[in-house]
Amino acid sequence: MQKIKSGRFGDFGGQYIPETLMTEVNRLAAAYEHYKNDPEFQAELTTLLNEYAGRPSRLYYAKRMSQDLGGAQIYFKREDLNHTGSHKINNVLGQMLLAKKMGKTRVIAETGAGQHGVATATVAALMGIECEVFMGKVDTDRQALNVYRMQLLGAKVHAITTGTGTLKDAVNAAMQEWASRVTDTHYVIGSTMGPHPFPTMVRDFQSVISREARAQILEATGKLPAAVVACVGGGSNAIGAFYNFIDDKDVRLIGCEAAGKGVDTDEQAATMERGSTGIFHGMKSRFIQDGDGQIAPVYSISAGLDYPGIGPEHVHLAEIGRAEYVGITDDEAVDAFEFIAKEEGIICAIESAHAVAYVQKLAPQLAKDQIIICNLSGRGDKDVAAIARYRGVDIHD
């Protein structure tokens, strides 16, 4: 596996944060370095993942979809079946167990689609920890169901009205809050972004996805897949799905970004295709920027992919030619959302539907004895009303 030095992935990553946070971030890094090698911590986390979150998640053979598309055999890694309905619970359990070991009594989190916020609020209820979640006002409106779920779980939800009122602005608000109250508070970052140790730590907690998937596909078929496909916003479900396949050089790793209204328009969030190197949210990575180097507004039908950057490890994997990244438009994602529902009886998250859309393109290009693993990062209950409206159907959330 890659050797990470000082939180760097090649030229990317690092710690670009104010002095008010540096001591706490370094304390967090030291605590993680200790507990990640502590057998008692790992045993406790494994028990929580298995007994509370419902792991291992299933690797499901999509027979009808495979037959209808022709070409490769398609398997879905069913993170949508986890408790709370997405991959987010994997990372949240790890970070909040670590926070308790560090003596924290309060957690904060940012959220876009609401799945990370729901997971954080859920585990906070489980562990008896105070919880506050920051969410862009635009996202609270389009994900009203998840806002109520968080409140039902006992969390306080802050609707952020600054900037574009989306995920970027929720992160800004959460970081400002953390800087003002580090003594008793841990910031549960939901993706492979932010200053070191977050990109590495979140990656490690999410790598359970590919650890299971690799063993499951070998048991089921006796061979590795030709490709692993996952949607990418900040990139936590994708890096989790990719990580234990990185050394398998014949396995293509494909991340699917939000192309929105099209990569050639200003209404998109295709960071790898349209972005450039910059520093934001505590890390050096790729971001969508304007001509003055300021972070530009982005757009996606998916609140979870509506982020102007991407985790630094993804940029590194692209730079060394180990992973590839493609844009999927709103129309393609909505078509895929409906396709997998009708073909396999699975209503997946609109984020995950971006990956399904690319599988629809890729499968017919491959031989029938080849395999694609597609990570279904979450379930789509939260998206049904929005997709109905997108199709001109007026229903209530």
KOLVEX-676470 format. One line per field, with one value per residue (C-alpha): x, y, z; residue number from 1; residue in one letter. Coordinates in Angstrom, 1 decimal, padded with zeros to 4 digits. Layout:
% KOLVEX-676470
xx: c(X/...)
yy: c(Y/...)
zz: c(Z/...)
k: c(NUM/...)
r: c(A/...)
***
This chain:
% KOLVEX-676470
xx: c(000.0/001.0/003.3/001.8/004.3/003.0/-000.4/000.7/-000.5/002.3/002.0/-001.5/-003.0/-001.2/-002.4/-003.4/-005.2/-005.1/-002.9/-006.1/-006.7/-003.1/-002.6/-006.0/-005.4/-002.0/-003.5/-006.1/-003.4/-001.4/-004.5/-005.4/-001.9/-002.2/-005.7/-005.5/-003.0/-004.7/-006.3/-009.0/-010.1/-010.2/-012.2/-014.7/-015.0/-015.5/-018.3/-020.0/-019.7/-021.0/-023.6/-024.9/-024.2/-025.0/-021.7/-020.5/-022.7/-023.8/-022.1/-025.1/-025.1/-027.4/-028.5/-031.2/-029.1/-026.1/-028.3/-030.1/-026.9/-024.8/-021.1/-019.7/-021.3/-022.4/-022.1/-023.4/-021.7/-024.7/-023.7/-027.3/-028.2/-026.2/-027.9/-028.8/-028.8/-025.3/-021.6/-021.3/-021.9/-018.5/-016.5/-018.8/-018.5/-014.7/-014.4/-016.8/-015.3/-012.0/-013.6/-014.8/-011.4/-010.1/-012.6/-014.8/-018.4/-019.7/-019.5/-020.2/-020.5/-021.2/-023.6/-024.8/-027.4/-027.9/-026.7/-023.5/-025.5/-028.0/-025.2/-023.5/-026.8/-027.5/-024.2/-024.3/-027.6/-026.1/-023.1/-024.8/-022.9/-024.2/-024.5/-024.9/-025.0/-024.3/-026.2/-026.6/-030.1/-030.5/-029.8/-032.1/-034.9/-034.2/-033.4/-036.1/-036.7/-033.1/-033.3/-036.2/-034.4/-031.5/-033.7/-035.7/-032.3/-031.7/-029.3/-029.5/-029.4/-028.0/-029.2/-026.4/-027.4/-024.0/-022.4/-024.4/-026.0/-024.7/-022.1/-019.1/-020.7/-021.7/-018.0/-016.9/-019.4/-018.4/-014.7/-015.4/-017.4/-014.7/-012.0/-014.0/-014.6/-011.9/-011.7/-014.8/-015.7/-014.6/-015.4/-016.6/-015.6/-017.7/-015.4/-011.7/-011.1/-009.7/-006.4/-004.3/-005.2/-008.8/-008.2/-006.2/-008.4/-011.6/-010.1/-009.0/-012.5/-014.1/-011.6/-013.8/-015.9/-013.1/-011.7/-015.0/-015.7/-012.4/-012.8/-016.5/-015.9/-013.0/-015.3/-018.2/-016.2/-012.7/-011.3/-010.9/-013.2/-012.1/-013.4/-014.6/-017.0/-018.1/-019.6/-017.2/-018.0/-015.4/-014.7/-015.1/-017.2/-015.0/-011.7/-013.2/-014.3/-010.9/-008.4/-007.9/-007.8/-005.0/-002.3/-004.3/-003.0/-005.4/-008.5/-009.6/-010.7/-013.4/-014.8/-018.0/-018.4/-021.4/-021.4/-024.8/-026.1/-022.9/-019.1/-018.9/-021.4/-021.0/-023.7/-021.6/-019.3/-016.8/-013.7/-011.3/-012.2/-012.8/-010.8/-007.3/-004.8/-005.5/-005.7/-009.1/-010.7/-007.3/-005.9/-004.0/-006.1/-008.1/-011.0/-013.3/-012.1/-012.9/-010.4/-009.3/-008.5/-011.6/-013.8/-016.5/-020.2/-021.0/-024.2/-025.6/-029.0/-027.2/-026.6/-023.9/-021.8/-022.4/-018.9/-016.2/-013.3/-012.2/-010.1/-006.3/-005.8/-008.1/-006.0/-002.9/-004.4/-005.3/-001.9/-000.1/-002.6/-004.0/-007.6/-009.8/-012.6/-015.7/-018.5/-022.2/-025.0/-028.2/-030.2/-027.9/-028.1/-031.9/-032.2/-030.0/-031.9/-035.1/-033.3/-031.9/-035.2/-037.1/-034.3/-033.3/-035.9/-033.3/-034.0/-030.5/-029.3/-029.0/-025.3/-024.9/-027.0/-024.1/-022.0/-024.8/-025.1/-021.4/-021.9/-024.6/-022.0/-019.1/-020.7/-021.5/-017.9/-016.5/-016.6/-019.2/-016.5/-015.4/-016.8/-017.8/-018.2/-020.3/-020.5/-024.1/-023.1/-026.6/-030.3/-032.6/-035.6/-034.3/-034.3/-037.7/-039.6/-036.8/-036.6/-040.4/-040.3/-037.4/-039.8/-042.7/-044.6/-045.8/-045.6/-045.0/-041.7)
yy: c(000.0/003.7/005.1/008.3/010.8/013.8/013.5/013.9/012.0/012.9/016.7/016.8/016.9/018.5/020.9/024.4/025.6/028.5/028.3/028.0/024.5/023.3/022.0/020.2/018.7/017.4/016.0/014.2/012.8/011.5/009.9/008.2/006.9/005.3/003.9/002.6/000.0/-000.7/-004.1/-003.1/-000.1/-002.2/-004.9/-002.4/-000.8/-004.1/-005.1/-001.8/-002.2/-005.7/-005.6/-002.0/-001.0/-004.5/-005.3/-007.0/-005.4/-007.7/-008.1/-008.6/-010.0/-007.9/-010.7/-008.9/-005.8/-007.9/-009.8/-006.7/-004.6/-007.4/-007.7/-007.7/-009.3/-006.5/-006.8/-004.1/-003.5/-002.8/000.1/001.2/-001.6/-000.3/001.1/004.8/003.9/004.7/004.2/007.2/005.1/003.3/006.5/008.0/005.0/005.1/008.9/009.0/006.1/007.9/011.1/009.3/007.9/011.5/012.6/014.7/015.2/017.1/016.5/018.7/017.7/019.1/017.4/017.8/015.2/014.6/011.0/012.0/014.2/011.4/008.9/011.4/012.2/008.4/007.5/010.6/009.2/005.8/007.1/009.9/012.7/016.2/016.8/019.7/019.5/022.3/022.1/024.6/026.2/024.9/021.4/021.6/022.5/019.7/017.1/018.1/014.4/014.0/017.3/015.9/012.6/014.4/016.4/013.3/011.7/014.7/016.7/020.5/021.4/024.8/025.9/027.9/030.8/032.2/031.8/029.3/027.7/024.3/021.8/024.1/026.6/024.0/022.9/026.6/027.0/023.8/024.6/028.1/026.5/023.9/026.6/028.4/025.3/022.6/021.7/019.5/019.2/016.9/017.7/014.6/015.4/013.2/012.8/012.3/016.0/018.6/018.8/015.7/013.3/013.5/012.2/009.3/008.5/008.7/006.5/003.9/003.8/003.4/000.9/-001.8/-001.5/-002.8/-005.2/-007.0/-006.6/-008.0/-011.1/-011.5/-011.3/-013.9/-016.2/-015.8/-015.9/-016.9/-013.7/-010.0/-007.5/-005.7/-002.4/-000.9/002.1/004.6/008.1/010.9/014.2/014.6/011.0/008.8/006.0/005.9/005.7/003.1/001.1/001.5/001.2/-002.5/-002.9/-000.2/-002.9/-005.0/-003.2/-004.9/-003.6/-000.2/002.3/004.7/007.7/009.3/013.0/015.3/016.9/018.6/020.4/019.4/019.7/022.6/024.7/026.5/024.3/021.3/019.9/017.9/018.8/016.5/017.6/021.3/022.0/023.2/022.9/025.1/025.2/025.2/023.6/022.8/020.8/021.1/019.4/020.2/022.7/024.4/028.0/031.2/033.4/035.1/031.8/032.0/028.9/029.0/028.0/024.4/022.6/019.1/017.5/015.5/017.4/014.9/015.6/019.3/020.2/022.3/020.0/016.4/014.5/014.7/011.0/010.9/013.6/011.7/008.5/010.4/012.0/008.6/007.1/004.6/005.9/007.6/010.1/010.7/013.2/012.1/014.6/015.1/013.5/010.5/010.0/010.3/007.8/005.4/006.0/004.8/002.1/000.3/000.6/-001.1/-003.7/-004.7/-003.4/-001.1/002.6/003.9/007.4/009.9/010.1/006.3/006.6/008.6/005.4/003.2/005.5/004.8/001.1/001.3/002.6/000.4/-003.0/-003.5/-002.7/-005.6/-009.3/-011.6/-013.2/-009.8/-008.3/-004.8/-004.0/-000.8/000.7/001.7/004.3/004.9/004.3/006.7/007.3/010.9/011.5/010.2/013.5/015.5/013.0/013.1/016.9/016.6/014.5/017.0/015.0/017.0/014.9/015.8/014.8)
zz: c(000.0/-000.3/002.2/003.6/005.0/007.0/005.6/002.0/-001.1/-003.5/-003.6/-002.2/001.3/004.2/006.9/005.9/009.0/011.5/014.6/016.7/015.2/014.8/018.3/018.3/014.8/015.8/019.1/017.0/014.6/017.6/019.1/015.8/015.3/018.8/018.6/015.0/016.2/019.5/019.5/022.1/020.0/016.8/018.5/019.9/016.5/014.7/017.2/016.5/012.7/012.8/015.6/015.2/011.6/010.2/008.5/006.4/003.7/000.9/-002.5/-004.7/-008.2/-010.5/-012.8/-014.7/-015.2/-016.4/-018.9/-020.2/-020.7/-022.1/-021.5/-018.0/-014.9/-012.5/-008.7/-006.3/-002.9/-000.8/001.5/001.2/003.5/006.4/009.4/008.6/004.9/003.6/003.9/006.3/009.4/008.9/009.3/012.0/014.3/014.0/014.6/017.4/019.2/018.9/020.2/023.3/023.9/023.7/026.3/024.0/025.1/022.0/018.2/015.2/011.6/008.2/005.8/002.2/001.3/005.1/005.2/007.1/009.4/010.1/010.8/013.2/015.0/015.3/016.8/019.1/020.4/020.8/022.7/024.7/023.1/022.3/018.5/016.2/012.4/009.9/006.6/003.8/003.6/000.0/001.2/004.2/001.7/-000.7/002.0/004.5/005.5/006.7/008.6/010.6/011.1/012.6/014.9/015.9/016.9/019.2/017.1/016.6/012.8/011.7/008.3/006.7/004.5/003.6/000.2/-002.0/001.0/000.1/001.4/001.0/003.2/005.8/006.0/006.5/009.3/011.0/010.9/012.4/015.2/015.8/016.0/018.7/020.9/020.6/024.2/024.4/020.7/017.9/014.3/012.6/009.0/006.6/003.7/002.7/002.9/005.3/007.0/008.0/009.6/008.2/004.6/005.9/008.9/006.9/004.2/006.8/008.4/004.9/003.6/005.2/002.0/-000.3/002.3/002.3/-001.4/-002.5/-000.3/-001.3/-005.1/-004.8/-002.9/-005.3/-008.6/-007.9/-009.6/-009.2/-011.0/-014.2/-012.7/-009.4/-009.9/-007.3/-007.2/-006.0/-004.2/-001.5/-002.2/001.0/-000.4/-003.5/-001.7/000.6/-002.4/-004.2/-001.4/-001.1/-004.9/-005.4/-005.6/-008.1/-011.2/-013.6/-011.7/-013.1/-010.4/-011.8/-009.9/-011.2/-010.6/-010.9/-014.4/-013.5/-016.6/-018.5/-017.9/-020.4/-018.4/-015.1/-013.5/-012.7/-009.9/-012.0/-010.0/-011.7/-015.2/-014.6/-011.4/-010.8/-007.9/-004.9/-001.1/000.6/003.7/005.2/002.3/-001.0/-003.7/-006.8/-006.7/-009.1/-009.1/-010.9/-012.9/-009.7/-007.9/-005.7/-005.1/-007.7/-007.2/-008.3/-009.0/-009.0/-008.6/-005.8/-002.6/-001.6/-004.8/-004.8/-003.5/-005.4/-004.4/-004.0/-001.5/-002.0/-002.3/-005.4/-007.0/-006.4/-007.8/-010.9/-011.2/-011.1/-013.5/-011.0/-011.1/-013.7/-013.2/-015.4/-015.4/-015.2/-015.9/-013.9/-016.8/-016.9/-013.1/-013.0/-015.8/-013.9/-010.7/-012.5/-014.4/-011.3/-009.5/-012.4/-013.2/-009.7/-007.3/-005.7/-005.0/-004.6/-003.6/-006.5/-005.6/-006.2/-009.4/-010.9/-010.6/-011.9/-015.0/-015.8/-015.3/-017.9/-020.4/-019.4/-019.1/-022.8/-023.6/-021.6/-022.1/-020.4/-018.3/-016.8/-013.6/-012.5/-008.8/-008.4/-004.9/-003.9/-001.4/000.0/-000.4/-002.2/000.1/000.7/-003.1/-004.2/-003.9/-005.6/-008.5/-008.8/-009.1/-011.6/-013.7/-013.2/-010.6/-007.6/-004.5/-000.8/001.0)
k: c(1/2/3/4/5/6/7/8/9/10/11/12/13/14/15/16/17/18/19/20/21/22/23/24/25/26/27/28/29/30/31/32/33/34/35/36/37/38/39/40/41/42/43/44/45/46/47/48/49/50/51/52/53/54/55/56/57/58/59/60/61/62/63/64/65/66/67/68/69/70/71/72/73/74/75/76/77/78/79/80/81/82/83/84/85/86/87/88/89/90/91/92/93/94/95/96/97/98/99/100/101/102/103/104/105/106/107/108/109/110/111/112/113/114/115/116/117/118/119/120/121/122/123/124/125/126/127/128/129/130/131/132/133/134/135/136/137/138/139/140/141/142/143/144/145/146/147/148/149/150/151/152/153/154/155/156/157/158/159/160/161/162/163/164/165/166/167/168/169/170/171/172/173/174/175/176/177/178/179/180/181/182/183/184/185/186/187/188/189/190/191/192/193/194/195/196/197/198/199/200/201/202/203/204/205/206/207/208/209/210/211/212/213/214/215/216/217/218/219/220/221/222/223/224/225/226/227/228/229/230/231/232/233/234/235/236/237/238/239/240/241/242/243/244/245/246/247/248/249/250/251/252/253/254/255/256/257/258/259/260/261/262/263/264/265/266/267/268/269/270/271/272/273/274/275/276/277/278/279/280/281/282/283/284/285/286/287/288/289/290/291/292/293/294/295/296/297/298/299/300/301/302/303/304/305/306/307/308/309/310/311/312/313/314/315/316/317/318/319/320/321/322/323/324/325/326/327/328/329/330/331/332/333/334/335/336/337/338/339/340/341/342/343/344/345/346/347/348/349/350/351/352/353/354/355/356/357/358/359/360/361/362/363/364/365/366/367/368/369/370/371/372/373/374/375/376/377/378/379/380/381/382/383/384/385/386/387/388/389/390/391/392/393/394/395/396/397)
r: c(M/Q/K/I/K/S/G/R/F/G/D/F/G/G/Q/Y/I/P/E/T/L/M/T/E/V/N/R/L/A/A/A/Y/E/H/Y/K/N/D/P/E/F/Q/A/E/L/T/T/L/L/N/E/Y/A/G/R/P/S/R/L/Y/Y/A/K/R/M/S/Q/D/L/G/G/A/Q/I/Y/F/K/R/E/D/L/N/H/T/G/S/H/K/I/N/N/V/L/G/Q/M/L/L/A/K/K/M/G/K/T/R/V/I/A/E/T/G/A/G/Q/H/G/V/A/T/A/T/V/A/A/L/M/G/I/E/C/E/V/F/M/G/K/V/D/T/D/R/Q/A/L/N/V/Y/R/M/Q/L/L/G/A/K/V/H/A/I/T/T/G/T/G/T/L/K/D/A/V/N/A/A/M/Q/E/W/A/S/R/V/T/D/T/H/Y/V/I/G/S/T/M/G/P/H/P/F/P/T/M/V/R/D/F/Q/S/V/I/S/R/E/A/R/A/Q/I/L/E/A/T/G/K/L/P/A/A/V/V/A/C/V/G/G/G/S/N/A/I/G/A/F/Y/N/F/I/D/D/K/D/V/R/L/I/G/C/E/A/A/G/K/G/V/D/T/D/E/Q/A/A/T/M/E/R/G/S/T/G/I/F/H/G/M/K/S/R/F/I/Q/D/G/D/G/Q/I/A/P/V/Y/S/I/S/A/G/L/D/Y/P/G/I/G/P/E/H/V/H/L/A/E/I/G/R/A/E/Y/V/G/I/T/D/D/E/A/V/D/A/F/E/F/I/A/K/E/E/G/I/I/C/A/I/E/S/A/H/A/V/A/Y/V/Q/K/L/A/P/Q/L/A/K/D/Q/I/I/I/C/N/L/S/G/R/G/D/K/D/V/A/A/I/A/R/Y/R/G/V/D/I/H/D)
***
